Amino acid sequence: MARLLAADQLRNWGLPTDPATHIVAELAANAATHGRLPGRSFRLTLYVVGSTLRIEVTDTRGDRLPRLHVPDALAESVRGLLLVAALADRWDVAEGRFPRKTVWAELRLPVPEPAPTSCGGASD
């Protein structure tokens, strides 16, 4: 659901959905799997500052900070943060007011191409 909502918002802003939606999916899955307490969920925040898209996922398990793991070749999980690290320009975790933590990732947005200028086609 987080991935679909993020894709919809990014399209509304006129921004590319990839790789941002892949990052959202991984961070949301991690929050739902490892950062969830009964009766509490997580928060997804997207915002743009200048030419940077920032993705934040906040959960209520500040006692469980994420770590990059290098899985063995047969591992079926533990690749989510490796994917985030590969796709994002920057990422990290920020400890919030206990018991919260926020895992964030940033993407540089493509520079928009200037609109074509019209040239006078009539000759004197």
VEXLUMPA-152144 format. One record per atom (N, C-alpha, C): residue in one letter; atom name; x, y, z. Coordinates in steps of 0.001 Angstrom, whole numbers, plus 524288, in hexadecimal, padded with zeros to 5 digits. Layout:
// residues N
> r | a | px | py | pz
> A | CA | X | Y | Z;
...
This chain:
// residues 124
> r | a | px | py | pz
> M | N | 80332 | 7FB5E | 80000;
> M | CA | 80000 | 80000 | 80000;
> M | C | 80367 | 804EE | 80000;
> A | N | 8079D | 804D7 | 80311;
> A | CA | 80B18 | 80962 | 8034C;
> A | C | 80D66 | 80A85 | 7FDEF;
> R | N | 80EE0 | 80675 | 7FB21;
> R | CA | 81123 | 80721 | 7F5EC;
> R | C | 80D31 | 80991 | 7F22F;
> L | N | 80852 | 807C7 | 7F258;
> L | CA | 80441 | 809EE | 7EEEF;
> L | C | 80316 | 80F9E | 7F03A;
> L | N | 802B2 | 810D9 | 7F540;
> L | CA | 801B3 | 8163A | 7F6D9;
> L | C | 80634 | 819D1 | 7F54B;
> A | N | 80AFE | 817F1 | 7F5EB;
> A | CA | 80F8F | 81B13 | 7F46F;
> A | C | 80F9E | 81BFC | 7EE88;
> A | N | 80E83 | 817F1 | 7EB80;
> A | CA | 80E76 | 81881 | 7E5CD;
> A | C | 80A62 | 81C85 | 7E424;
> D | N | 805C7 | 81C4D | 7E68D;
> D | CA | 801A6 | 82005 | 7E545;
> D | C | 8035C | 82594 | 7E683;
> Q | N | 805B7 | 82663 | 7EB17;
> Q | CA | 8076D | 82BA7 | 7EC8A;
> Q | C | 80BBF | 82D9C | 7E8F3;
> L | N | 80F74 | 82A44 | 7E7B5;
> L | CA | 813BA | 82BD9 | 7E43F;
> L | C | 811AC | 82D56 | 7DEDB;
> R | N | 80DF4 | 82A5A | 7DCD7;
> R | CA | 80B92 | 82BC0 | 7D7CA;
> R | C | 808C0 | 830FA | 7D825;
> N | N | 805FA | 831EE | 7DC7F;
> N | CA | 8034B | 836F3 | 7DD37;
> N | C | 80729 | 83B7C | 7DD3C;
> W | N | 80BC8 | 83A93 | 7DF4B;
> W | CA | 80FD2 | 83EA2 | 7DF58;
> W | C | 812C8 | 83EF0 | 7DA2D;
> G | N | 811B0 | 83B6C | 7D688;
> G | CA | 81478 | 83B5B | 7D18F;
> G | C | 819FA | 83938 | 7D1F7;
> L | N | 81AE0 | 835CE | 7D5C9;
> L | CA | 82016 | 83394 | 7D6A4;
> L | C | 82037 | 82DE5 | 7D4F4;
> P | N | 824D8 | 82BF8 | 7D390;
> P | CA | 82548 | 82667 | 7D22C;
> P | C | 82427 | 822F4 | 7D6E9;
> T | N | 821B4 | 81E81 | 7D5E9;
> T | CA | 8205B | 81AF9 | 7DA38;
> T | C | 824C9 | 8173D | 7DB95;
> D | N | 8282C | 81627 | 7D7E5;
> D | CA | 82C89 | 81297 | 7D8F4;
> D | C | 83190 | 815AD | 7D957;
> P | N | 834F1 | 8146A | 7DCDA;
> P | CA | 83507 | 80FF7 | 7E06D;
> P | C | 83261 | 81107 | 7E5AE;
> A | N | 82FDF | 8158E | 7E646;
> A | CA | 82DA4 | 81707 | 7EB59;
> A | C | 829D4 | 812F8 | 7ED70;
> T | N | 82674 | 810D4 | 7EA0A;
> T | CA | 82295 | 80D15 | 7EBEF;
> T | C | 82517 | 80804 | 7EDC9;
> H | N | 82984 | 80697 | 7EB8B;
> H | CA | 82C4F | 801EF | 7ED66;
> H | C | 82E72 | 802E5 | 7F2E7;
> I | N | 83076 | 80797 | 7F3C5;
> I | CA | 8327D | 808F5 | 7F8EE;
> I | C | 82E0F | 80912 | 7FCEA;
> V | N | 829B1 | 80B7F | 7FB72;
> V | CA | 82526 | 80BA8 | 7FEFA;
> V | C | 82381 | 80622 | 8006F;
> A | N | 8232F | 802AE | 7FC94;
> A | CA | 8217C | 7FD4F | 7FD9A;
> A | C | 8251B | 7FA98 | 80178;
> E | N | 82A26 | 7FB37 | 800DC;
> E | CA | 82DE3 | 7F8A8 | 8045B;
> E | C | 82D9E | 7FAE1 | 809E4;
> L | N | 82D80 | 8001B | 80A49;
> L | CA | 82D57 | 80279 | 80F7B;
> L | C | 82833 | 80148 | 8123E;
> A | N | 823E1 | 80155 | 80F5D;
> A | CA | 81ECF | 8001B | 811B0;
> A | C | 81E95 | 7FA61 | 8135F;
> A | N | 820AD | 7F6E8 | 81028;
> A | CA | 820B6 | 7F159 | 81194;
> A | C | 823F9 | 7F076 | 8167C;
> N | N | 82869 | 7F323 | 816D6;
> N | CA | 82BAC | 7F2A2 | 81B85;
> N | C | 828CC | 7F4AE | 82054;
> A | N | 82621 | 7F91B | 81FCB;
> A | CA | 82346 | 7FB53 | 82439;
> A | C | 81EDB | 7F7AF | 825E6;
> A | N | 81C0F | 7F57D | 82223;
> A | CA | 817B5 | 7F1FD | 8236B;
> A | C | 819A7 | 7ECE0 | 825CE;
> T | N | 81E30 | 7EB18 | 8241F;
> T | CA | 82047 | 7E61D | 825FB;
> T | C | 82352 | 7E6A3 | 82B15;
> H | N | 826AC | 7EA95 | 82B5F;
> H | CA | 82A46 | 7EAFE | 82FCD;
> H | C | 82919 | 7EF81 | 8337D;
> G | N | 825F4 | 7F343 | 831D3;
> G | CA | 82525 | 7F7EA | 834F7;
> G | C | 81FAB | 7F87B | 8371E;
> R | N | 81CAD | 7F464 | 836D2;
> R | CA | 8172A | 7F4BC | 8384F;
> R | C | 81643 | 7F2BC | 83DD5;
> L | N | 8131A | 7F596 | 8409A;
> L | CA | 81121 | 7F3E6 | 845A7;
> L | C | 80B3B | 7F356 | 8452F;
> P | N | 808D5 | 7EFD2 | 84815;
> P | CA | 80327 | 7EF3E | 847C7;
> P | C | 80060 | 7F471 | 848C8;
> G | N | 7FCBC | 7F5B1 | 84555;
> G | CA | 7F9C2 | 7FA80 | 845E1;
> G | C | 7FC6B | 7FF51 | 843B5;
> R | N | 80119 | 7FEC1 | 841B3;
> R | CA | 803F0 | 80332 | 83F82;
> R | C | 805AB | 801D2 | 839F7;
> S | N | 80610 | 805B5 | 836C2;
> S | CA | 8079F | 804D9 | 8315F;
> S | C | 80C7F | 80810 | 83045;
> F | N | 80D47 | 80974 | 82B66;
> F | CA | 811B6 | 80CBA | 829FA;
> F | C | 80FB1 | 8114F | 826C4;
> R | N | 8130A | 81544 | 82623;
> R | CA | 81199 | 819E9 | 82322;
> R | C | 81550 | 81A7F | 81E88;
> L | N | 81318 | 81B77 | 819FB;
> L | CA | 81615 | 81C8A | 8153D;
> L | C | 815A7 | 82258 | 81415;
> T | N | 81A1C | 824DB | 8133A;
> T | CA | 81A36 | 82A61 | 811DC;
> T | C | 81D88 | 82B0C | 80CFC;
> L | N | 81B79 | 82DFA | 80941;
> L | CA | 81E60 | 82F57 | 80485;
> L | C | 81E82 | 83544 | 8042D;
> Y | N | 82306 | 8376A | 80300;
> Y | CA | 8232C | 83D02 | 801E9;
> Y | C | 827CF | 83E49 | 7FE72;
> V | N | 82758 | 842BC | 7FBE9;
> V | CA | 82B5C | 8447E | 7F848;
> V | C | 82D8B | 849A3 | 7FA4B;
> V | N | 832B9 | 849DE | 7FA8F;
> V | CA | 83574 | 84EAE | 7FBDF;
> V | C | 83968 | 84F96 | 7F78F;
> G | N | 838B6 | 853CA | 7F4B7;
> G | CA | 83C2A | 854DA | 7F052;
> G | C | 83BBC | 85080 | 7EC4D;
> S | N | 84008 | 84E01 | 7EB37;
> S | CA | 84012 | 849C1 | 7E752;
> S | C | 840AD | 8446F | 7E9F3;
> T | N | 83EEE | 843FC | 7EED8;
> T | CA | 83F6E | 83F19 | 7F1C9;
> T | C | 83A1A | 83D41 | 7F3A6;
> L | N | 838EC | 83847 | 7F28B;
> L | CA | 83458 | 835B8 | 7F4B7;
> L | C | 83625 | 832D7 | 7F996;
> R | N | 8337C | 833C7 | 7FDDC;
> R | CA | 834B7 | 8310F | 802BA;
> R | C | 8302C | 82D82 | 80427;
> I | N | 8317B | 828A9 | 80554;
> I | CA | 82DBE | 824A8 | 806E1;
> I | C | 82EF9 | 82353 | 80C8B;
> E | N | 82AFA | 8239C | 80FE7;
> E | CA | 82BC2 | 8224A | 8156C;
> E | C | 827A7 | 81E57 | 81719;
> V | N | 8295C | 81A60 | 819EA;
> V | CA | 825C5 | 816A2 | 81C4A;
> V | C | 8270A | 81688 | 8221B;
> T | N | 82328 | 817FA | 8253C;
> T | CA | 823C7 | 8184A | 82AE9;
> T | C | 8209A | 813F8 | 82D71;
> D | N | 82305 | 81129 | 83112;
> D | CA | 8202F | 80D1F | 833F9;
> D | C | 82142 | 80DC4 | 839CD;
> T | N | 81EE1 | 80A6E | 83CE8;
> T | CA | 81F42 | 80AF3 | 84299;
> T | C | 822BA | 806CA | 84517;
> R | N | 8269D | 80512 | 84236;
> R | CA | 82A71 | 80169 | 84471;
> R | C | 82FDA | 803EA | 84440;
> G | N | 8307C | 80812 | 8473F;
> G | CA | 83586 | 80AB3 | 84782;
> G | C | 839C9 | 80751 | 849D7;
> D | N | 8383A | 80310 | 84C61;
> D | CA | 83C13 | 7FF78 | 84E9B;
> D | C | 83E49 | 7FBBF | 84A8B;
> R | N | 83C0F | 7FBB5 | 845D0;
> R | CA | 83DE1 | 7F82F | 841A7;
> R | C | 83FBE | 7FB6C | 83D02;
> L | N | 844AF | 7FCE4 | 83D1A;
> L | CA | 846DD | 80007 | 838DE;
> L | C | 84886 | 7FC7B | 83465;
> P | N | 8476B | 7FE19 | 82F92;
> P | CA | 848D4 | 7FAD3 | 82B1A;
> P | C | 84EB7 | 7FAD5 | 82A2B;
> R | N | 85091 | 7F679 | 82824;
> R | CA | 85613 | 7F5E0 | 826BD;
> R | C | 8566C | 7F339 | 8217B;
> L | N | 85A49 | 7F4C6 | 81E7F;
> L | CA | 85B4B | 7F219 | 8198C;
> L | C | 85D97 | 7ECC0 | 81AB0;
> H | N | 85B75 | 7E8DA | 8182F;
> H | CA | 85D7D | 7E38E | 8189F;
> H | C | 85F22 | 7E1D1 | 81331;
> V | N | 8636D | 7DF15 | 812E9;
> V | CA | 864FD | 7DCB3 | 80DFB;
> V | C | 8635A | 7D6FF | 80E52;
> P | N | 85F15 | 7D5A4 | 80B94;
> P | CA | 85D0D | 7D050 | 80C0E;
> P | C | 86057 | 7CC75 | 808FE;
> D | N | 85FFF | 7C78B | 80A91;
> D | CA | 8629A | 7C390 | 8076E;
> D | C | 85F47 | 7C2AF | 80288;
> A | N | 8616B | 7BFFA | 7FECE;
> A | CA | 85EE9 | 7BF5C | 7F9B4;
> A | C | 85994 | 7BCB0 | 7F9FD;
> L | N | 858AA | 7B97B | 7FDE3;
> L | CA | 853C1 | 7B69D | 7FE45;
> L | C | 84FAF | 7B939 | 801CB;
> A | N | 8510A | 7BDA0 | 80426;
> A | CA | 84D66 | 7C047 | 807AD;
> A | C | 848A1 | 7C229 | 804A4;
> E | N | 84412 | 7C199 | 80718;
> E | CA | 83F3B | 7C334 | 8048E;
> E | C | 83D73 | 7C89F | 80642;
> S | N | 84020 | 7CAF9 | 809EA;
> S | CA | 83EAF | 7D031 | 80BB3;
> S | C | 8439F | 7D334 | 80D09;
> V | N | 84328 | 7D789 | 80F99;
> V | CA | 84770 | 7DADE | 81172;
> V | C | 849EF | 7DDFF | 80D0E;
> R | N | 84724 | 7DEC6 | 808CC;
> R | CA | 84950 | 7E1CE | 8047F;
> R | C | 846D3 | 7E730 | 803F6;
> G | N | 842D6 | 7E85A | 80711;
> G | CA | 83FE8 | 7ED31 | 8067F;
> G | C | 8433B | 7F210 | 806EA;
> L | N | 84667 | 7F26F | 80AFF;
> L | CA | 8499E | 7F71D | 80B96;
> L | C | 84E10 | 7F755 | 8079E;
> L | N | 84FCF | 7F2D8 | 805C9;
> L | CA | 853B0 | 7F2E5 | 8018E;
> L | C | 85152 | 7F550 | 7FCAA;
> L | N | 84C73 | 7F407 | 7FBA3;
> L | CA | 849B7 | 7F64B | 7F72D;
> L | C | 84904 | 7FC2E | 7F7F1;
> V | N | 84765 | 7FDCA | 7FC9A;
> V | CA | 846CF | 8035D | 7FDB8;
> V | C | 84C05 | 80628 | 7FCFB;
> A | N | 85030 | 803F4 | 7FF02;
> A | CA | 8555C | 80655 | 7FE85;
> A | C | 8570B | 806C7 | 7F8D4;
> A | N | 85599 | 802E3 | 7F5B2;
> A | CA | 85715 | 802F6 | 7F027;
> A | C | 853E2 | 806F1 | 7ED0F;
> L | N | 84EEF | 807AD | 7EE75;
> L | CA | 84B84 | 80B1E | 7EB71;
> L | C | 84BB3 | 810D0 | 7ED34;
> A | N | 84C7F | 811BC | 7F239;
> A | CA | 84C54 | 8170D | 7F455;
> A | C | 8519F | 819B5 | 7F3C3;
> D | N | 85173 | 81EDB | 7F38F;
> D | CA | 85650 | 821DC | 7F393;
> D | C | 8588E | 82221 | 7F91A;
> R | N | 85507 | 82249 | 7FCF6;
> R | CA | 85693 | 82226 | 80277;
> R | C | 8523B | 81F8C | 80581;
> W | N | 8539A | 81D0E | 809DB;
> W | CA | 84FA8 | 81AED | 80D6A;
> W | C | 85219 | 81A76 | 812C8;
> D | N | 84ECD | 81A4F | 816B6;
> D | CA | 850B1 | 819A7 | 81C03;
> D | C | 84BFB | 818C2 | 81F93;
> V | N | 84D02 | 81870 | 8248D;
> V | CA | 848DE | 817ED | 82871;
> V | C | 849A3 | 81C3A | 82C71;
> A | N | 84552 | 81E9A | 82E03;
> A | CA | 8457A | 822B7 | 831F8;
> A | C | 8423B | 820EA | 8369F;
> E | N | 844B1 | 820EB | 83B20;
> E | CA | 841CE | 81F8E | 83FD5;
> E | C | 83E88 | 82448 | 8415D;
> G | N | 83991 | 8234B | 84251;
> G | CA | 83602 | 8277E | 843C1;
> G | C | 834CD | 82753 | 84980;
> R | N | 830F8 | 82A4F | 84ADE;
> R | CA | 82F2B | 82A4F | 85046;
> R | C | 82D4B | 824D2 | 85192;
> F | N | 82F8D | 8227D | 85598;
> F | CA | 82E75 | 81D0D | 856D9;
> F | C | 82899 | 81C25 | 856FE;
> P | N | 826B2 | 81823 | 8549B;
> P | CA | 82962 | 81389 | 85295;
> P | C | 829F4 | 81388 | 84CA5;
> R | N | 82A1F | 8180F | 84A21;
> R | CA | 82A04 | 81844 | 8446F;
> R | C | 82F6C | 8182E | 841F6;
> K | N | 82F60 | 81672 | 83D0E;
> K | CA | 833E7 | 8170B | 839A9;
> K | C | 831D5 | 81824 | 83430;
> T | N | 834F8 | 81AC4 | 83115;
> T | CA | 83396 | 81BE8 | 82BB1;
> T | C | 837FB | 81A12 | 82832;
> V | N | 836B2 | 816CA | 8247A;
> V | CA | 83A70 | 8152D | 82072;
> V | C | 83924 | 81884 | 81BB6;
> W | N | 83D1E | 81B1A | 81999;
> W | CA | 83C39 | 81EA7 | 81546;
> W | C | 83FEB | 81D7E | 810C0;
> A | N | 83E29 | 81F18 | 80C33;
> A | CA | 84162 | 81E94 | 8077E;
> A | C | 8406F | 8236A | 80428;
> E | N | 84470 | 82508 | 80167;
> E | CA | 843FD | 82993 | 7FDFC;
> E | C | 84589 | 82827 | 7F869;
> L | N | 842AC | 82A79 | 7F4D2;
> L | CA | 843B7 | 829D4 | 7EF3D;
> L | C | 84449 | 82F37 | 7ECC6;
> R | N | 84860 | 82FDE | 7E9A8;
> R | CA | 848D1 | 834AC | 7E696;
> R | C | 844F9 | 83444 | 7E213;
> L | N | 84200 | 83855 | 7E152;
> L | CA | 83E24 | 8385C | 7DD1F;
> L | C | 840A9 | 83A32 | 7D810;
> P | N | 83EC9 | 83823 | 7D3AD;
> P | CA | 840F1 | 839F2 | 7CEB5;
> P | C | 83FAC | 83FB7 | 7CDE1;
> V | N | 84359 | 84268 | 7CB8D;
> V | CA | 84282 | 847EB | 7CA5A;
> V | C | 83EAC | 84839 | 7C5D6;
> P | N | 83A6E | 84B3C | 7C67C;
> P | CA | 836AD | 84B90 | 7C22F;
> P | C | 8391A | 84E31 | 7BD73;
> E | N | 837A5 | 84C2E | 7B8F4;
> E | CA | 83996 | 84E89 | 7B41F;
> E | C | 836A0 | 8539D | 7B32B;
> P | N | 83964 | 85790 | 7B137;
> P | CA | 836B8 | 85C7F | 7B03A;
> P | C | 832A3 | 85BCF | 7ABE5;
> A | N | 82E83 | 85ECD | 7AC5E;
> A | CA | 82A6F | 85E96 | 7A85B;
> A | C | 82CAA | 860A5 | 7A339;
> P | N | 82B09 | 85E43 | 79EEB;
> P | CA | 82D0B | 86023 | 799DC;
> P | C | 82B28 | 865B7 | 798D4;
> T | N | 82E9F | 868AF | 79691;
> T | CA | 82D2B | 86E0D | 79535;
> T | C | 82B4A | 86E0C | 78FA0;
> S | N | 82791 | 8716E | 78E8D;
> S | CA | 82597 | 871A9 | 7892E;
> S | C | 828FA | 87562 | 78616;
> C | N | 82A29 | 873C4 | 78173;
> C | CA | 82D38 | 87701 | 77DEC;
> C | C | 8298B | 87916 | 779C0;
> G | N | 82A57 | 87DC8 | 7785A;
> G | CA | 8272C | 88003 | 77423;
> G | C | 82856 | 87D30 | 76F14;
> G | N | 82466 | 87B1B | 76C99;
> G | CA | 82531 | 87840 | 767C8;
> G | C | 82477 | 87B93 | 762F1;
> A | N | 82270 | 8802F | 763B9;
> A | CA | 8216B | 88385 | 75F26;
> A | C | 82667 | 8865D | 75DA5;
> S | N | 82750 | 886C8 | 758B4;
> S | CA | 82BF3 | 8899A | 756E1;
> S | C | 82A3E | 88EAE | 75481;
> D | N | 82D96 | 8929E | 754E2;
> D | CA | 82C50 | 897CB | 752D2;
> D | C | 82D5B | 89812 | 74D1F;
